């Protein structure tokens, strides 16, 4: 897992070519004006999910991981808590190959993600995004899915 400000993304671009393209997209677009939905950057190899939602209580959160994608989660506005744990510390649930969604159970550390910050989750990273910081708040987020 990586947590940082978008202004420092150049430190991580060499990890994966799709990750480099993801950061280029985040730096070169008017993200605040984007409507919710999916944008294709390179088919299923690299795409963007624009999300608008209300943060939720931790009791409503779900642990997840992905086998085929790196997630870059960039917060445009709002503030949320995000759970993190190594997948090796979790109990594996059902894997939905079509959605590349590994359900998990367990516990982890909570991090605060503020507007202008991003988190990168690799296949070994269990995460629980979208959690409220004490109360529900509107969130605008970009998730870039980068094929490994």
C-alpha positions as CSV (number, residue, x, y, z in Angstrom):
1,X,0.0,0.0,0.0
2,X,1.1,3.6,-0.7
3,X,-0.5,6.7,0.8
4,X,0.7,10.1,-0.5
5,X,-0.3,13.4,-2.0
6,X,-0.8,13.6,-5.8
7,X,2.0,16.1,-6.0
8,X,4.4,13.2,-5.1
9,X,3.1,10.7,-7.6
10,X,6.2,10.8,-9.7
11,X,8.0,8.8,-7.0
12,X,5.8,5.8,-7.8
13,X,5.3,5.9,-11.6
14,X,8.1,3.5,-12.4
15,X,6.4,0.6,-10.5
16,X,4.1,-0.3,-13.4
17,X,3.5,1.3,-16.8
18,X,-0.3,1.4,-16.1
19,X,0.4,3.1,-12.8
20,X,2.4,5.8,-14.6
21,X,-0.5,6.3,-17.0
22,X,-3.0,6.5,-14.1
23,X,-1.0,9.2,-12.5
24,X,-0.7,11.1,-15.8
25,X,-4.5,10.9,-16.1
26,X,-5.0,12.3,-12.6
27,X,-2.6,15.2,-13.2
28,X,-3.9,16.2,-16.6
29,X,-7.7,16.2,-16.2
30,X,-10.4,18.4,-14.5
31,X,-11.4,15.7,-12.0
32,X,-13.8,17.8,-10.0
33,X,-16.1,18.2,-13.0
34,X,-16.3,14.5,-14.0
35,X,-19.6,12.8,-13.7
36,X,-19.9,9.4,-12.1
37,X,-19.3,6.4,-14.3
38,X,-16.6,4.4,-16.1
39,X,-14.0,6.0,-18.5
40,X,-11.9,3.7,-20.7
41,X,-8.3,4.7,-21.0
42,X,-7.0,1.4,-22.5
43,X,-9.9,-1.1,-22.4
44,X,-9.8,-3.5,-19.5
45,X,-6.1,-2.8,-19.0
46,X,-6.6,0.7,-17.6
47,X,-9.9,2.3,-16.8
48,X,-11.3,5.0,-14.4
49,X,-14.3,4.8,-12.1
50,X,-15.6,8.2,-11.1
51,X,-17.5,7.8,-7.8
52,X,-19.8,10.1,-5.8
53,X,-21.2,8.7,-2.6
54,X,-21.8,9.2,1.1
55,X,-19.2,7.8,3.5
56,X,-20.5,5.0,5.7
57,X,-20.0,3.6,9.2
58,X,-17.4,1.0,9.6
59,X,-20.1,-1.6,10.4
60,X,-21.3,-1.2,6.8
61,X,-17.8,-1.5,5.3
62,X,-16.5,-4.6,3.4
63,X,-12.9,-5.8,3.2
64,X,-11.8,-6.5,-0.4
65,X,-8.7,-7.2,-2.5
66,X,-8.1,-7.7,-6.2
67,X,-6.0,-10.3,-8.0
68,X,-5.7,-8.7,-11.5
69,X,-5.6,-5.0,-10.7
70,X,-3.8,-2.3,-8.8
71,X,-6.2,0.2,-7.4
72,X,-5.3,3.9,-7.3
73,X,-7.9,5.7,-5.2
74,X,-7.7,9.5,-5.4
75,X,-10.0,11.6,-3.2
76,X,-11.2,14.7,-5.1
77,X,-13.3,16.1,-2.2
78,X,-14.4,15.0,1.3
79,X,-12.5,12.9,3.8
80,X,-12.9,9.3,4.6
81,X,-11.3,6.5,6.6
82,X,-9.9,3.5,4.8
83,X,-9.0,0.2,6.4
84,X,-5.8,-1.6,5.4
85,X,-4.3,-5.0,6.2
86,X,-2.0,-7.4,4.6
87,X,-4.2,-10.0,2.8
88,X,-2.1,-12.7,4.6
89,X,-3.7,-11.5,7.9
90,X,-7.3,-11.9,6.6
91,X,-9.7,-14.8,6.1
92,X,-10.4,-15.3,2.5
93,X,-14.1,-15.4,1.4
94,X,-15.6,-15.9,-2.0
95,X,-13.7,-14.6,-5.1
96,X,-15.7,-13.1,-8.0
97,X,-13.4,-13.5,-11.0
98,X,-15.7,-11.4,-13.3
99,X,-15.5,-8.4,-10.9
100,X,-12.0,-9.2,-9.7
101,X,-13.4,-9.0,-6.1
102,X,-11.9,-11.0,-3.3
103,X,-14.2,-10.8,-0.2
104,X,-12.3,-10.9,3.0
105,X,-12.9,-10.8,6.8
106,X,-10.7,-9.7,9.6
107,X,-9.4,-6.5,11.0
108,X,-6.8,-3.9,10.1
109,X,-5.5,-0.4,10.6
110,X,-7.5,2.7,9.7
111,X,-6.1,5.6,7.7
112,X,-7.6,8.9,6.9
113,X,-7.7,9.9,3.3
114,X,-8.2,13.6,2.6
115,X,-8.9,15.5,-0.6
116,X,-5.7,15.7,-2.8
117,X,-4.4,12.4,-1.4
118,X,-4.3,8.9,-2.9
119,X,-3.8,5.4,-1.9
120,X,-2.5,2.6,-4.0
121,X,-3.5,-1.0,-3.3
122,X,-1.7,-4.0,-4.7
123,X,-3.1,-7.6,-4.8
124,X,-1.5,-8.3,-1.4
125,X,-3.4,-5.3,0.2
126,X,-6.7,-5.8,1.8
127,X,-8.7,-2.6,2.0
128,X,-12.0,-1.2,3.2
129,X,-12.7,2.2,1.6
130,X,-15.4,4.7,2.0
131,X,-15.7,4.8,5.8
132,X,-17.0,7.9,7.6
133,X,-14.8,10.0,9.9
134,X,-17.4,10.1,12.6
135,X,-20.3,11.2,10.4
136,X,-21.4,10.6,6.9
137,X,-20.0,13.1,4.4
138,X,-20.2,13.4,0.5
139,X,-17.2,11.9,-1.2
140,X,-16.0,12.4,-4.8
141,X,-13.3,9.9,-5.7
142,X,-11.5,8.6,-8.7
143,X,-10.5,4.9,-8.7
144,X,-8.1,4.0,-11.5
145,X,-7.9,0.3,-12.2
146,X,-4.4,-0.7,-13.5
147,X,-4.0,-4.2,-14.8
148,X,-0.9,-6.0,-13.5
